[in-house]
Amino acid sequence: MAYATLQDLITRFSERRLIQLTDRFDPPAEVIDESVTAEAIEHAGDRIDGYGRAVFARPFASGPPLLNGLGCDSAQLRRLH
C-alpha cells in the first residue's frame, strides 16, 4: 500500500529537490521522473507493511499521518538518492 504520494513528496522535500534526486536524463530534462518516485513510494509502502505485519493486520485501511511521513522519508532515503 502506498502511504505517500508524489504530491506528498513534493510538499515535504520540494519539487526542486525531487528533480535533483530523480532526473537521470543526459542532458537533464529538469522534471521529476515519476517512474523513479513511483518505485520509491511502492518500496516504502512495502517496507512499512513488512515492519507492521508482525503486529497489525496489513495493509492499514487508511494510514495515519505518521505513516505518511515515514513513507515519504523511506522513499527519499531508499530510492531517490
Residue, then its C-alpha position, 0 to 999 in steps of 0.5 A: m500500500a502506498y502511504a505517500t504520494l508524489q504530491d506528498l513528496i513534493t510538499r515535504f522535500s520540494e519539487r526542486r529537490l525531487i528533480q535533483l534526486t530523480d532526473r537521470f536524463d543526459p542532458p537533464a530534462e529538469v522534471i521529476d521522473e515519476s517512474v523513479t518516485a513511483e518505485a520509491i513510494e511502492h518500496a516504502g509502502d512495502r517496507i512499512d507493511g513488512y515492519g507492521r505485519a508482525v503486529f497489525a493486520r496489513p495493509f492499514a485501511s487508511g494510514p495515519p499521518l505518521l505513516n505518511g511521513l515515514g513513507c515519504d522519508s523511506a522513499q527519499l532515503r531508499r530510492l531517490h538518492 
